């Protein structure tokens, strides 16, 4: 029996992508109300809810613990962990899709200058 830590990060990221970015579900997420769109477009926000849902279904439906625990409060722990891993894995996923040329938005990297940092040239 495996622990949910192996599958929950992939599930939360897949759910985020499906309900916020995927072309196949654009008909659904493009019509959502503003309050729901704001929630689903934020990888950390959506990650919390998807992590909690995945943990609840995993623990109570499929007997898949999270970090070896099956207590009810581990659902909150999985949600909090999902705040961190969902944006990271989603960014890697989107980077990979753009690098392969399968995304609608071309791959670009932007670096912001803040508070004068990066304004001067340094030769050595």
Phi and psi restraints in degrees (value plus and minus 20) as a CYANA .aco file:
   2 UNK   PHI    -119.4   -79.4
   2 UNK   PSI     142.0   182.0
   3 UNK   PHI    -109.1   -69.1
   3 UNK   PSI     130.5   170.5
   4 UNK   PHI     -83.8   -43.8
   4 UNK   PSI     -38.8     1.2
   5 UNK   PHI     -80.8   -40.8
   5 UNK   PSI     -41.6    -1.6
   6 UNK   PHI     -99.9   -59.9
   6 UNK   PSI     -45.9    -5.9
   7 UNK   PHI    -134.4   -94.4
   7 UNK   PSI     -50.0   -10.0
   8 UNK   PHI     -78.4   -38.4
   8 UNK   PSI     -62.6   -22.6
   9 UNK   PHI     -80.1   -40.1
   9 UNK   PSI     -58.2   -18.2
  10 UNK   PHI     -91.2   -51.2
  10 UNK   PSI     -57.0   -17.0
  11 UNK   PHI     -87.7   -47.7
  11 UNK   PSI     -64.2   -24.2
  12 UNK   PHI     -85.4   -45.4
  12 UNK   PSI     -57.6   -17.6
  13 UNK   PHI     -89.1   -49.1
  13 UNK   PSI     -60.8   -20.8
  14 UNK   PHI     -83.5   -43.5
  14 UNK   PSI     -61.6   -21.6
  15 UNK   PHI     -84.5   -44.5
  15 UNK   PSI     -62.4   -22.4
  16 UNK   PHI     -79.0   -39.0
  16 UNK   PSI     -68.6   -28.6
  17 UNK   PHI     -83.2   -43.2
  17 UNK   PSI     -62.9   -22.9
  18 UNK   PHI     -83.6   -43.6
  18 UNK   PSI     -59.7   -19.7
  19 UNK   PHI    -116.2   -76.2
  19 UNK   PSI     -13.6    26.4
  20 UNK   PHI    -157.7  -117.7
  20 UNK   PSI     -43.4    -3.4
  21 UNK   PHI    -154.9  -114.9
  21 UNK   PSI     -46.7    -6.7
  22 UNK   PHI     -85.1   -45.1
  22 UNK   PSI     117.5   157.5
  23 UNK   PHI     -85.5   -45.5
  23 UNK   PSI     -56.5   -16.5
  24 UNK   PHI     -86.1   -46.1
  24 UNK   PSI     -45.8    -5.8
  25 UNK   PHI    -130.7   -90.7
  25 UNK   PSI      -5.3    34.7
  26 UNK   PHI     -79.1   -39.1
  26 UNK   PSI     -54.6   -14.6
  27 UNK   PHI     -78.9   -38.9
  27 UNK   PSI     -47.7    -7.7
  28 UNK   PHI    -107.9   -67.9
  28 UNK   PSI     -75.2   -35.2
  29 UNK   PHI     -94.0   -54.0
  29 UNK   PSI     -42.0    -2.0
  30 UNK   PHI     -95.6   -55.6
  30 UNK   PSI     -35.1     4.9
  31 UNK   PHI    -125.4   -85.4
  31 UNK   PSI     -14.4    25.6
  32 UNK   PHI     -93.9   -53.9
  32 UNK   PSI     131.4   171.4
  33 UNK   PHI     -82.5   -42.5
  33 UNK   PSI     140.5   180.5
  34 UNK   PHI     -77.6   -37.6
  34 UNK   PSI     -61.7   -21.7
  35 UNK   PHI     -85.8   -45.8
  35 UNK   PSI     -57.4   -17.4
  36 UNK   PHI     -95.9   -55.9
  36 UNK   PSI     -57.1   -17.1
  37 UNK   PHI     -83.0   -43.0
  37 UNK   PSI     -61.5   -21.5
  38 UNK   PHI     -80.9   -40.9
  38 UNK   PSI     -56.5   -16.5
  39 UNK   PHI     -93.6   -53.6
  39 UNK   PSI     -64.7   -24.7
  40 UNK   PHI     -96.9   -56.9
  40 UNK   PSI     -43.5    -3.5
  41 UNK   PHI    -100.2   -60.2
  41 UNK   PSI     -34.6     5.4
  42 UNK   PHI    -113.1   -73.1
  42 UNK   PSI      94.4   134.4
  43 UNK   PHI     -83.9   -43.9
  43 UNK   PSI     -55.7   -15.7
  44 UNK   PHI     -91.9   -51.9
  44 UNK   PSI     -64.3   -24.3
  45 UNK   PHI     -82.2   -42.2
  45 UNK   PSI     -72.1   -32.1
  46 UNK   PHI     -84.5   -44.5
  46 UNK   PSI     -56.7   -16.7
  47 UNK   PHI     -78.1   -38.1
  47 UNK   PSI     -60.0   -20.0
  48 UNK   PHI     -79.8   -39.8
  48 UNK   PSI     -69.7   -29.7
  49 UNK   PHI     -88.0   -48.0
  49 UNK   PSI     -63.1   -23.1
  50 UNK   PHI     -85.2   -45.2
  50 UNK   PSI     -57.5   -17.5
  51 UNK   PHI     -83.5   -43.5
  51 UNK   PSI     -62.7   -22.7
  52 UNK   PHI     -84.6   -44.6
  52 UNK   PSI     -62.0   -22.0
  53 UNK   PHI     -85.5   -45.5
  53 UNK   PSI     -65.7   -25.7
  54 UNK   PHI     -81.8   -41.8
  54 UNK   PSI     -62.1   -22.1
  55 UNK   PHI     -85.2   -45.2
  55 UNK   PSI     -63.1   -23.1
  56 UNK   PHI     -83.0   -43.0
  56 UNK   PSI     -66.9   -26.9
  57 UNK   PHI     -86.0   -46.0
  57 UNK   PSI     -61.5   -21.5
  58 UNK   PHI     -84.4   -44.4
  58 UNK   PSI     -64.6   -24.6
  59 UNK   PHI     -92.8   -52.8
  59 UNK   PSI     -70.0   -30.0
  60 UNK   PHI    -107.3   -67.3
  60 UNK   PSI     -44.1    -4.1
  61 UNK   PHI    -118.7   -78.7
  61 UNK   PSI     -53.1   -13.1
  62 UNK   PHI    -146.3  -106.3
  62 UNK   PSI     -12.8    27.2
  63 UNK   PHI      35.4    75.4
  63 UNK   PSI      24.2    64.2
  64 UNK   PHI    -129.7   -89.7
  64 UNK   PSI      83.1   123.1
  65 UNK   PHI     -90.6   -50.6
  65 UNK   PSI     148.6   188.6
  66 UNK   PHI    -136.2   -96.2
  66 UNK   PSI      97.9   137.9
  67 UNK   PHI      33.2    73.2
  67 UNK   PSI      18.8    58.8
  68 UNK   PHI      58.7    98.7
  68 UNK   PSI     -15.7    24.3
  69 UNK   PHI    -136.7   -96.7
  69 UNK   PSI     126.6   166.6
  70 UNK   PHI    -147.1  -107.1
  70 UNK   PSI      -3.6    36.4
  71 UNK   PHI     -87.5   -47.5
  71 UNK   PSI     139.0   179.0
  72 UNK   PHI     -83.9   -43.9
  72 UNK   PSI     -53.6   -13.6
  73 UNK   PHI     -95.3   -55.3
  73 UNK   PSI     -29.5    10.5
  74 UNK   PHI     -87.4   -47.4
  74 UNK   PSI     -39.2     0.8
  75 UNK   PHI     -83.2   -43.2
  75 UNK   PSI     -60.8   -20.8
  76 UNK   PHI     -88.1   -48.1
  76 UNK   PSI     -60.2   -20.2
  77 UNK   PHI     -80.3   -40.3
  77 UNK   PSI     -62.0   -22.0
  78 UNK   PHI     -85.7   -45.7
  78 UNK   PSI     -58.5   -18.5
  79 UNK   PHI     -83.5   -43.5
  79 UNK   PSI     -62.8   -22.8
  80 UNK   PHI     -86.3   -46.3
  80 UNK   PSI     -60.8   -20.8
  81 UNK   PHI     -84.8   -44.8
  81 UNK   PSI     -53.7   -13.7
  82 UNK   PHI     -88.2   -48.2
  82 UNK   PSI     -44.8    -4.8
  83 UNK   PHI     -79.9   -39.9
  83 UNK   PSI     -52.8   -12.8
  84 UNK   PHI    -107.7   -67.7
  84 UNK   PSI     -71.0   -31.0
  85 UNK   PHI     -97.8   -57.8
  85 UNK   PSI     -48.8    -8.8
  86 UNK   PHI     -82.7   -42.7
  86 UNK   PSI     -69.0   -29.0
  87 UNK   PHI     -83.4   -43.4
  87 UNK   PSI     -57.0   -17.0
  88 UNK   PHI     -85.6   -45.6
  88 UNK   PSI     -69.6   -29.6
  89 UNK   PHI     -89.9   -49.9
  89 UNK   PSI     -56.5   -16.5
  90 UNK   PHI     -83.8   -43.8
  90 UNK   PSI     -59.4   -19.4
  91 UNK   PHI     -84.3   -44.3
  91 UNK   PSI     -62.0   -22.0
  92 UNK   PHI     -83.2   -43.2
  92 UNK   PSI     -59.6   -19.6
  93 UNK   PHI     -84.3   -44.3
  93 UNK   PSI     -68.3   -28.3
  94 UNK   PHI     -86.0   -46.0
  94 UNK   PSI     -58.0   -18.0
  95 UNK   PHI     -79.2   -39.2
  95 UNK   PSI     -64.9   -24.9
  96 UNK   PHI     -83.9   -43.9
  96 UNK   PSI     -62.3   -22.3
  97 UNK   PHI     -83.8   -43.8
  97 UNK   PSI     -63.0   -23.0
  98 UNK   PHI     -88.3   -48.3
  98 UNK   PSI     -58.6   -18.6
  99 UNK   PHI     -84.2   -44.2
  99 UNK   PSI     -50.9   -10.9
 100 UNK   PHI    -102.5   -62.5
 100 UNK   PSI     -30.7     9.3
 101 UNK   PHI      63.3   103.3
 101 UNK   PSI      -0.1    39.9
 102 UNK   PHI    -125.1   -85.1
 102 UNK   PSI      -6.5    33.5
 103 UNK   PHI    -128.0   -88.0
 103 UNK   PSI     136.1   176.1
 104 UNK   PHI     -93.4   -53.4
 104 UNK   PSI     -46.6    -6.6
 105 UNK   PHI    -122.8   -82.8
 105 UNK   PSI     106.0   146.0
 106 UNK   PHI     -87.0   -47.0
 106 UNK   PSI     133.6   173.6
 107 UNK   PHI     -92.5   -52.5
 107 UNK   PSI     104.0   144.0
 108 UNK   PHI    -162.2  -122.2
 108 UNK   PSI     135.0   175.0
 109 UNK   PHI    -143.9  -103.9
 109 UNK   PSI     109.3   149.3
 110 UNK   PHI    -139.8   -99.8
 110 UNK   PSI     116.1   156.1
 111 UNK   PHI    -139.7   -99.7
 111 UNK   PSI     101.5   141.5
 112 UNK   PHI    -106.3   -66.3
 112 UNK   PSI     126.9   166.9
 113 UNK   PHI    -117.1   -77.1
 113 UNK   PSI     112.6   152.6
 114 UNK   PHI    -149.7  -109.7
 114 UNK   PSI     117.0   157.0
 115 UNK   PHI      31.1    71.1
 115 UNK   PSI      20.1    60.1
 116 UNK   PHI      58.7    98.7
 116 UNK   PSI     -23.3    16.7
 117 UNK   PHI     -91.4   -51.4
 117 UNK   PSI     111.0   151.0
 118 UNK   PHI      69.8   109.8
 118 UNK   PSI     -17.7    22.3
 119 UNK   PHI     -99.1   -59.1
 119 UNK   PSI     -51.4   -11.4
 120 UNK   PHI    -113.4   -73.4
 120 UNK   PSI     130.1   170.1
 121 UNK   PHI    -109.2   -69.2
 121 UNK   PSI     114.2   154.2
 122 UNK   PHI    -138.3   -98.3
 122 UNK   PSI     100.7   140.7
 123 UNK   PHI    -113.2   -73.2
 123 UNK   PSI     -30.1     9.9
